[in-house]
């Protein structure tokens, strides 16, 4: 059974916490149900995934469809 957005967010936040307290790696399941391994080196990707899940949850709560795609950070 696929995880809900809220369940995926909880799992991702737990993984981020584990990285922050010094664990070498953490795994979460993505929207496709595949396991993704995050490490200290790619924790920024995990933060971006958490942010994307929060946007999707907010859009769901507002009754609008969130468009998802690649995250393109803007600097400057």
C-alpha positions as CSV (number, residue, x, y, z in Angstrom):
1,X,0.0,0.0,0.0
2,X,1.5,3.4,-1.0
3,X,2.3,5.8,1.8
4,X,0.3,9.0,2.1
5,X,2.0,12.4,1.7
6,X,1.9,12.9,5.5
7,X,3.5,9.5,6.1
8,X,6.2,10.2,3.5
9,X,6.9,13.6,5.2
10,X,7.2,12.0,8.6
11,X,9.6,9.4,7.2
12,X,11.7,12.0,5.5
13,X,11.8,14.2,8.5
14,X,12.9,11.3,10.7
15,X,15.6,10.5,8.1
16,X,16.8,14.1,8.2
17,X,16.9,14.0,12.0
18,X,19.0,10.8,11.9
19,X,21.5,12.5,9.6
20,X,21.6,15.6,11.8
21,X,22.5,13.5,14.9
22,X,25.4,11.8,13.1
23,X,24.1,8.6,11.6
24,X,25.9,7.9,8.4
25,X,22.9,7.3,6.2
26,X,19.1,7.2,6.2
27,X,16.6,5.7,3.8
28,X,13.2,6.9,2.8
29,X,10.6,5.7,0.3
30,X,9.9,8.2,-2.5
31,X,6.6,8.8,-4.3
32,X,7.3,5.8,-6.5
33,X,7.7,3.6,-3.5
34,X,11.4,3.1,-4.2
35,X,13.9,3.3,-1.4
36,X,16.3,6.3,-1.6
37,X,19.4,6.4,0.6
38,X,20.5,9.8,1.9
39,X,23.9,10.6,3.4
40,X,25.5,13.7,4.8
41,X,26.8,14.5,1.3
42,X,23.3,14.7,-0.2
43,X,21.2,15.9,2.7
44,X,20.3,19.0,0.7
45,X,18.3,16.8,-1.6
46,X,16.5,15.4,1.4
47,X,15.7,18.9,2.6
48,X,14.4,19.7,-0.9
49,X,12.2,16.5,-0.9
50,X,10.8,17.5,2.5
51,X,10.0,21.0,1.2
52,X,8.3,19.5,-1.9
53,X,6.2,17.2,0.3
54,X,5.1,20.2,2.4
55,X,4.0,22.0,-0.7
56,X,2.0,19.0,-1.9
57,X,0.4,18.6,1.5
58,X,-0.6,22.3,1.6
59,X,-2.0,22.2,-1.9
60,X,-4.0,19.0,-1.0
61,X,-5.3,20.8,2.1
62,X,-6.3,23.8,0.0
63,X,-8.0,21.6,-2.5
64,X,-5.7,22.4,-5.3
65,X,-3.4,20.1,-7.3
66,X,0.3,20.7,-6.7
67,X,2.4,20.5,-9.7
68,X,5.5,18.6,-9.1
69,X,8.6,18.4,-11.1
70,X,12.3,19.0,-10.8
71,X,13.3,21.5,-8.2
72,X,15.2,24.3,-9.7
73,X,16.7,26.4,-6.9
74,X,17.3,30.0,-7.7
75,X,20.3,31.9,-6.2
76,X,21.0,35.4,-6.4
